[in-house]
Amino acid sequence: MASALSDKLSRLVKEMRGQARITEANVQDMLREVRMALLEADVALPVVRDFIARVKDQALGQEVLGSLSPGQALVGIVSRELAATMGEGVSDINLQAQPPAVILMAGLQGAGKTTTTAKLAKHLIEKRKKKVLTVSGDVYRPAAIEQLKTVTRQAGAEWFPSTADQTPVDIALAALAYARTHYFDVLLIDTAGRLAVDEAMMREIKELHAAVHPVETLFVVDAMQGQDAVNTARAFKEALPLTGIVLTKLDGDSRGGAALSVRQVTGAPIKFAGVSEKIDGLEVFDAQRHAGRVLGMGDIVALVEQVTAGVDVAAAQRLAAKVKSGSGFDLNDFLSQIQQMKSMGGLSQLMDKLPAQMQAKVGQVDMGKAEKDIHRKEGIIQSMTPLERRKPDLIKATRKRRIAAGAGVQVQEVNRLLNEFGQMQDMMKKMKGGGLMKMMKRMGGGKGMPKMPF
């Protein structure tokens, strides 16, 4: 949806440039394109109708400010209404309860409940400084219990054991008693899912809800389901008092169809979004920022947060001090830079948060190939001895063959990496002392920072 809607709006902004007023005609033109983009994204028809009606009411007859064109003004209205449809601002998790606060995870099989449970545990540990216990009530899939055990360990939380011969209610009550006696702040209960909504599942989860009285009942839904997500959401809303929604696989191609539909159908706020398969790939959902992504405006705030979280500040400071003192920039430093890039989520995740225009300008780069190239470089450096990393000049033909064999690449790949390292080493030497400022002045004509190549 993001690329389709962004492309259509960008084209309309250009076509409407120079017009002094938003008229019935240009509103109809724009709304026709927006309607098609939303329907193509599998947004529910009633949601599309309501959204289009609100945008039309807001736009008709509105005077255009001197600094804006009609197209830009309309994009602003669409952005505000998209955010309103998905819920204003941020709706954080509610932990206002006598510990342990119980959070019940509901949804269909395959939506990502178990992984999301562990991701939420990690979020609560790192962001809210809580002691978290998880338990699986999925007695129909023993593999789900083991999966939760594995991902809980990765998240740094504690897992409560359960077996297939227990009832979900008994499991939940035993976990709750354990959480109370061991002073846990939060108990996360992963529930069973089915491939489709059925009476047995709904009856079971109602009983579970009545037994543990959760402070939060979160509906986990696959963002790529589109119209199916709406039907599922409606069924769960009728069965349970949902307090929030977690959208998984938001990094897929749909980019918002379910986000627009589910929020409106359930009336429950979207609280979290799964943005990658990694254990830390869970973001607090911000409707305004997500509207910006849908419209191709990017999410620079999320980009900064992702980079900041991934950067090892101590390592960066050590490298800066090393460069300033004139100490040699070696292959250990080069490896550290590659690993920093990986810890930020990789190139594709960083690119995804850039505005559409910037993405288009660097779109010629094959992200998949670039990611593989980064992994290949890491493998080559890790095939070197500690001495070779500190003193790359020692790496001659025999050593290159051994390194290439160890990394599973051709000798040419080792040569290419050493050439790139040499170029970076030369640049670091120029930065020594006041060399950085001199280099910037030469590049920028003495007027500050060099122009970015976007």
C-alpha positions in Angstrom: 0.0 0.0 0.0 2.8 2.4 0.9 4.4 2.6 -2.6 1.1 2.6 -4.5 -0.4 5.4 -2.4 2.8 7.4 -2.2 3.2 7.2 -6.0 -0.4 8.3 -6.7 -0.2 11.2 -4.3 3.2 12.4 -5.6 1.8 12.4 -9.1 -1.2 14.4 -8.0 0.9 16.9 -6.2 2.7 17.6 -9.4 -0.4 17.8 -11.5 -2.1 20.3 -9.1 0.9 22.6 -8.7 0.0 26.2 -9.4 -3.7 25.9 -8.6 -4.9 28.4 -5.9 -7.8 26.4 -4.4 -8.9 23.0 -3.5 -12.0 22.3 -5.6 -14.6 19.6 -6.0 -12.9 18.5 -9.2 -9.3 18.1 -7.9 -10.6 16.5 -4.6 -12.5 13.9 -6.7 -9.3 13.2 -8.7 -7.3 12.6 -5.7 -9.8 10.6 -3.8 -10.3 8.3 -6.7 -6.6 7.4 -6.6 -6.6 7.1 -2.8 -9.6 4.8 -2.9 -8.0 2.5 -5.4 -4.8 2.3 -3.4 -6.6 1.5 -0.2 -8.8 -1.2 -1.9 -5.7 -2.7 -3.6 -4.2 -3.0 -0.1 -7.2 -5.0 0.9 -8.5 -2.4 3.4 -12.1 -3.2 4.4 -14.7 -1.4 2.1 -16.6 0.2 5.0 -13.3 1.6 6.4 -12.4 3.0 2.9 -15.8 4.6 2.5 -15.6 6.3 6.0 -12.1 7.4 5.4 -12.8 8.9 2.0 -15.9 10.7 3.3 -13.9 12.3 6.2 -11.1 13.4 3.8 -13.6 15.0 1.5 -15.4 16.9 4.3 -12.1 18.2 5.5 -10.8 19.2 2.1 -13.7 20.8 0.2 -13.5 24.5 -0.1 -10.4 24.8 2.0 -8.2 27.8 1.2 -4.6 26.9 0.4 -1.9 28.6 2.5 0.7 30.6 0.5 3.4 28.1 1.3 1.4 25.1 0.0 0.0 23.9 -3.2 -3.5 22.2 -3.3 -1.7 18.8 -3.7 0.5 19.3 -0.7 -2.5 20.5 1.4 -4.5 17.4 0.4 -1.6 15.1 1.3 -1.5 16.8 4.7 -5.3 16.1 5.2 -4.8 12.4 4.1 -1.9 12.0 6.5 -4.0 13.4 9.4 -7.0 11.2 8.6 -4.8 8.1 8.2 -3.3 8.7 11.6 -6.8 9.2 13.1 -8.1 6.0 11.5 -5.2 4.0 13.1 -5.6 5.8 16.4 -4.2 9.1 17.6 -0.6 9.0 18.9 0.8 6.2 21.1 -1.2 3.8 23.3 1.2 2.2 25.7 0.8 -1.1 27.5 -1.2 -0.9 30.8 0.5 -2.3 33.8 -1.6 -0.6 36.5 -2.5 -3.6 38.5 -1.4 -5.5 41.7 1.6 -7.5 40.5 1.7 -9.7 38.6 -0.1 -7.8 35.8 -1.5 -10.5 33.5 -1.4 -10.0 29.7 -3.4 -12.5 27.6 -2.2 -13.0 24.0 -5.0 -14.0 21.5 -5.1 -14.6 17.8 -5.1 -17.2 15.1 -2.5 -19.9 14.5 0.3 -18.5 12.3 -0.2 -14.9 13.3 3.0 -14.9 15.3 1.6 -15.0 18.9 4.4 -17.1 20.4 7.2 -15.0 19.0 5.4 -11.8 19.8 5.0 -13.0 23.4 8.8 -13.2 23.7 9.3 -9.9 21.9 6.9 -8.2 24.3 8.7 -9.8 27.2 12.0 -8.4 26.0 10.4 -4.9 25.5 9.0 -5.0 29.1 12.4 -6.0 30.5 14.4 -3.4 28.6 12.1 -0.5 28.4 10.0 -0.9 31.5 12.5 -2.7 33.7 10.0 -5.4 34.6 10.5 -9.0 35.8 8.6 -11.1 33.3 7.3 -14.7 33.3 5.9 -16.4 30.2 3.7 -19.5 30.0 2.1 -21.4 27.1 -1.6 -22.5 27.2 -1.3 -24.1 23.8 -1.9 -27.8 24.8 -2.7 -28.8 21.2 0.8 -28.1 19.8 3.6 -29.4 22.1 6.0 -27.7 19.7 4.5 -24.3 20.7 5.4 -24.9 24.3 9.0 -25.7 23.4 9.1 -22.7 21.0 8.0 -20.4 23.8 10.7 -21.8 26.1 13.4 -21.1 23.4 12.3 -17.6 22.5 11.7 -16.7 26.2 15.3 -17.6 26.9 16.4 -15.4 24.0 14.4 -12.5 25.4 15.9 -12.8 28.9 12.6 -13.6 30.6 11.7 -16.7 32.7 9.5 -19.5 31.3 6.9 -21.5 33.3 6.6 -25.1 32.2 3.4 -26.6 30.9 2.4 -30.0 29.4 -0.2 -31.2 26.8 -2.2 -33.2 29.4 -3.1 -30.0 31.4 -6.0 -27.7 30.8 -5.2 -24.1 29.7 -7.0 -22.8 32.8 -5.0 -25.0 35.2 -1.8 -24.0 33.4 -2.6 -20.3 33.7 -3.7 -20.5 37.4 -0.5 -22.4 38.3 1.7 -19.8 36.5 -0.2 -17.0 38.2 0.4 -18.6 41.6 4.1 -19.0 40.8 4.4 -15.4 39.5 2.9 -14.1 42.8 5.1 -16.1 45.1 8.3 -15.3 43.1 7.5 -11.6 42.8 7.1 -11.3 39.0 5.8 -7.9 37.7 4.2 -9.3 34.5 2.8 -12.7 33.5 2.4 -13.2 29.7 0.0 -16.0 28.7 0.4 -17.4 25.1 -2.9 -19.0 24.1 -3.8 -21.7 21.5 -4.8 -20.6 18.0 -6.6 -22.3 15.2 -6.4 -21.9 11.4 -9.8 -20.3 11.5 -12.2 -19.0 14.2 -14.2 -21.8 15.8 -16.5 -22.2 18.8 -14.1 -24.4 20.8 -11.3 -21.9 20.6 -13.6 -19.0 21.6 -15.1 -20.9 24.5 -11.6 -21.9 25.8 -10.2 -18.3 25.6 -13.3 -16.9 27.3 -12.8 -19.3 30.2 -9.1 -18.4 30.4 -10.0 -14.7 30.5 -12.5 -15.2 33.3 -10.0 -17.2 35.3 -7.0 -14.9 35.2 -8.7 -11.4 34.8 -6.0 -10.0 32.6 -5.1 -6.2 32.7 -4.5 -6.4 28.9 -6.0 -8.7 26.3 -4.0 -8.3 23.1 -5.2 -9.4 19.7 -2.2 -10.5 17.6 -2.9 -10.3 13.9 -0.9 -10.8 10.7 -0.7 -7.4 8.9 -0.5 -9.2 5.6 -3.9 -10.8 6.0 -5.9 -7.8 4.7 -9.6 -8.5 4.6 -9.3 -11.8 6.5 -7.8 -9.9 9.4 -11.0 -7.8 9.7 -13.3 -10.9 9.9 -11.0 -12.5 12.5 -10.8 -9.2 14.5 -14.6 -8.9 14.5 -15.0 -12.4 15.9 -12.5 -11.9 18.7 -14.0 -8.5 19.6 -17.4 -10.2 20.1 -15.8 -12.9 22.3 -13.3 -10.9 24.4 -13.0 -7.3 25.7 -9.9 -6.6 23.6 -7.7 -3.8 25.1 -5.1 -3.6 22.3 -3.8 -4.9 19.0 -0.4 -6.2 17.9 0.3 -6.1 14.2 2.9 -8.7 13.1 4.8 -8.8 9.8 4.4 -5.1 9.2 7.6 -5.2 7.3 5.8 -7.2 4.6 4.3 -5.8 1.3 0.9 -4.9 2.7 2.2 -2.0 4.8 -1.0 -0.9 6.4 -4.1 -2.5 5.0 -4.8 -4.4 8.3 -3.7 -1.4 10.4 -6.4 0.7 8.9 -9.1 -2.0 9.1 -8.5 -3.7 12.4 -8.4 -0.5 14.5 -11.7 0.7 13.1 -13.5 -2.7 13.4 -12.4 -3.5 17.0 -12.2 0.0 18.4 -9.1 -1.2 20.3 -5.8 0.8 19.9 -2.9 -0.7 18.0 -0.2 -0.9 20.7 2.7 -2.7 19.0 4.0 -3.5 15.5 6.3 -6.4 14.6 8.9 -5.0 12.2 11.3 -8.0 11.8 11.7 -11.6 12.8 14.4 -10.8 15.3 13.6 -10.9 19.1 14.0 -7.1 19.3 11.8 -6.5 16.2 8.9 -5.0 18.1 8.0 -1.3 18.0 5.5 0.7 20.1 3.0 1.7 17.4 2.8 5.4 16.6 -0.1 6.2 14.3 1.3 9.5 13.1 4.7 8.0 12.3 3.1 5.0 10.6 0.9 7.3 8.4 4.1 9.0 7.3 5.6 5.6 6.3 2.4 4.7 4.4 2.5 8.0 2.5 6.2 7.5 1.6 7.4 10.2 4.0 9.6 7.8 5.9 10.0 7.6 9.6 13.2 9.5 10.5 12.4 9.3 14.2 12.4 5.5 14.1 15.5 5.5 12.0 17.4 7.6 14.6 16.1 5.4 17.4 17.2 2.2 15.5 20.6 3.6 14.8 21.1 4.9 18.4 20.0 1.5 19.9 22.4 -0.4 17.6 25.4 1.8 18.1 28.0 0.7 20.7 28.9 4.2 22.0 32.0 3.0 23.9 33.4 1.3 20.7 32.6 4.4 18.7 34.5 6.6 21.2 37.5 4.2 21.2 37.7 4.4 17.4 37.4 8.2 17.4 40.2 8.5 20.0 42.3 6.1 17.9 41.8 8.1 14.7 42.5 11.4 16.5 45.8 10.1 18.0 46.9 8.8 14.7 47.0 5.1 15.8 46.6 2.7 12.9 43.0 1.8 11.7 43.2 -2.0 11.4 40.9 -4.8 10.3 39.6 -5.3 13.8 38.2 -1.7 13.5 36.8 -2.5 10.1 35.1 -5.6 11.4 33.7 -3.6 14.3 32.1 -1.2 11.8 30.5 -4.1 9.9 29.1 -5.6 13.1 27.7 -2.2 14.1 25.8 -2.1 10.8 24.3 -5.6 11.5 23.3 -4.6 15.0 21.3 -1.7 13.6 19.1 -4.1 11.7 20.9 -4.2 8.4 20.7 -2.0 5.3 17.1 -3.0 4.2 15.6 -2.1 7.6 17.4 1.2 7.6 16.3 1.9 4.0 12.7 1.1 4.8 12.5 4.1 7.2 13.8 6.6 4.6 11.4 8.9 2.7 10.3 7.4 -0.6 12.2 10.0 -2.6 15.5 9.0 -0.9 14.7 5.3 -1.4 14.1 5.9 -5.1 17.5 7.7 -5.5 19.4 4.8 -3.9 17.0 2.3 -5.3 19.5 1.1 -7.9 21.4 -0.7 -5.1 20.4 -4.3 -4.7 19.8 -4.5 -1.0 19.8 -8.3 -0.9 23.2 -8.3 -2.7 24.5 -5.6 -0.4 23.5 -7.5 2.7 25.2 -10.7 1.4 28.3 -8.6 0.7 28.4 -7.4 4.3 28.2 -11.0 5.6 30.9 -12.1 3.2 33.3 -9.3 4.4 32.6 -10.3 8.0 33.4 -14.0 7.1 36.7 -13.0 5.4 38.0 -11.0 8.3 37.0 -13.7 10.8 39.0 -16.2 8.8 42.2 -14.1 9.5 44.5 -14.6 12.5 44.6 -11.9 15.2 48.0 -10.9 13.9 46.8 -10.5 10.3 43.9 -8.3 11.5 46.3 -6.0 13.3 48.9 -6.0 10.5 47.1 -6.4 7.1 50.5 -5.7 5.3 51.5 -9.3 6.2 48.7 -10.7 4.0 50.4 -11.9 0.9 49.5 -14.6 -1.7 49.8 -17.7 0.5 47.8 -16.1 3.4 45.2 -14.9 0.9 44.6 -18.4 -0.4 44.2 -19.7 3.2 41.8 -16.9 4.2 39.7 -17.4 1.0 39.4 -21.1 1.7 38.4 -20.5 5.3 35.7 -18.0 4.3 34.5 -20.1 1.4 35.2 -17.3 -1.2 37.5 -16.7 -4.2 40.9 -15.0 -3.6 39.6 -12.0 -5.6 37.0 -11.4 -2.9 39.9 -11.1 -0.3 41.7 -8.7 -2.6 38.6 -6.6 -3.0 38.1 -6.4 0.8 41.8 -5.4 1.3 41.5 -2.7 -1.3 38.3 -1.3 0.3 40.1 -1.4 3.7 43.1 0.4 2.2 40.8 3.2 1.0 39.2 3.6 4.4 42.6 3.5 6.1 43.8 6.4 3.8 40.7 8.4 4.7 41.3 7.8 8.5 44.8 9.1 8.1 43.5 12.3 6.6 41.2 12.7 9.6 44.2 12.7 12.0 44.5 16.0 13.9 42.9 18.7 12.0 42.8 16.8 8.7 39.1 16.2 8.9 38.2 20.0 8.8 40.7 20.6 6.0 39.2 17.8 4.0 35.6 19.1 4.5 36.7 22.6 3.5 38.2 21.3 0.2 35.0 19.2 -0.4 32.6 22.0 0.5 34.4 25.0 -0.8 35.1 26.3 2.7 31.4 26.6 3.5 30.7 23.8 5.9 29.7 20.2 5.4 30.0 18.6 1.9 26.7 18.1 0.1 25.2 14.7 0.6 24.9 12.5 -2.6 21.1 12.1 -2.5 
